[in-house]
Amino acid sequence: MKKLTLIILFATAALQLFAFDSRTNGPVFRTESLSKNIHSVQIENYARRPYYPLFELGSDEGVLLKFDDLSPDVTTYTYRIMHCNAHWQQDGLSESQYISGFTGGYLENYEMSRNTFQPYYHYELAFPNEDAQPTISGNYVIAVYASDNQDTPVLTARFMVVESHVEMKCGATSKTDIDAERTHQQVDINISYPQFNISQPSTDLKVVVWQNRRLDNMVEIDTPSFYEGRSVNYKLNHNLIFEAGNEFRTLDISSKYVLDKDVYRFEYFKPYYHVTLFPSEFRSRKQYESWQTANGRFIPNLQGSDYPDIEADYAFVHFTLPTDEPWLDGKVYILSEGTEYKFTDANQMHYNYETQEYEGLLFLKMGGYNYQYLYVPNGTSVGHTAPVEGDFWQTGNEYAVFAYYHPFGSLYDMLVGYWIGYFK
């Protein structure tokens, strides 16, 4: 009876979307919290590395959604699975066209935090599960609702289901159409389909490229550079040139006793922990230094704990970036999985004229973080690494390439291949 009731509720629910795609003039889904009480939203396939919210259709793999609810009392949550097009907009398919089983249900796997000053409830949802299996490939979204409000989700989380019909050979080079081994990297893509029929690749095939999972500089390519038998190439394409950036900064706040090299103080001021970092440097003024990073990822952790998901506390983390004067033609943001790869008031740095430094404050779960300072010019939505981090061709960026196929007459964008690799 619960499942039947949920189907009726979801059929009449009006989704509230909070992002807008200027390319398609419509709202899009992201992996993000849509409630002040929801924190640390993550969705991954932990069965393969690098962790990505992606699995093969018909395989025994899946994704795991995790999040914390800082509400004082436990909340009953429901969820709904939706199918989307390549732009992450709901594509209008009926539920029976993409799911075998139920498209919604209750989140029954949750646990209260232990020994934390900030109490919270940690929720998890695995998909596929015994109630539902996907039947087609493409982009999917999990929307989570409080059971007493089926109109407004508290979070959305994106994942992908792939059926690998094409072979992809991709790479990144520092010899670009803009410069050679200086400040940029260019992605080259070859897609072959010896056993799969793509009659009109110029119109039916769409390629999407992510750099370090960032959404602000994501690239979509519709037209191949040239054709070669049963393959297409996307090479020497100006749109596939990315700022090289710099290695992500690392921050470890997994212990209040053993301080990370960048942590000045780890203190408790009732009712929260406060972490003060040493002032950050402008790395654009320094030479490139190589070190291994997780390219923006966040990993919850508490030293000495076997259960960091429910035993790691939360803390206010204080960032400073000294500079003689502020930029008047743009803003500075802290970008990370911990800030959901967005540019919002919550992760914007604000200039303090008395101390002559940018200041930022994030409320973060204890663990390990990768982050960067990005500069966003006024009137734009794309961040740039050059002003604070610098652009160095040697940077070990992670690139993810996804191929979507939508032939004439099809009702949805099929995800037919992907490639994830690194510039080395």
SULPE-V868151 format. One line per field, one symbol per residue. ss: DSSP state (h for helix, s for strand, l for the rest). A space follows every 10 residues. Layout:
BEGIN
ss = ???
END
This chain:
BEGIN
ss = lhhhhhhhhh hlllllllss sllllsssll lssllllsss ssssslllll lslsssllll llsssssssl llllllssss ssssllllls llllhhhlss sllsssllss ssllllllll ssssssslsl lssslllsss ssssssllll llllssssss ssllllssss ssslslllls lllsssssss ssllllllll hhhhssssss slllllllss sllllsslll sssslllhhh ssslllllss ssllllllll llsssssssl lsssssslls llhhhlllll lllllllsss lllllllhhh hllsssssss ssllllllls ssssslhhhl llllhhhsss ssllllssss ssssslssss ssssssslll lllsllllll lllllllsss ssssslllll lllsssssss ssll
END
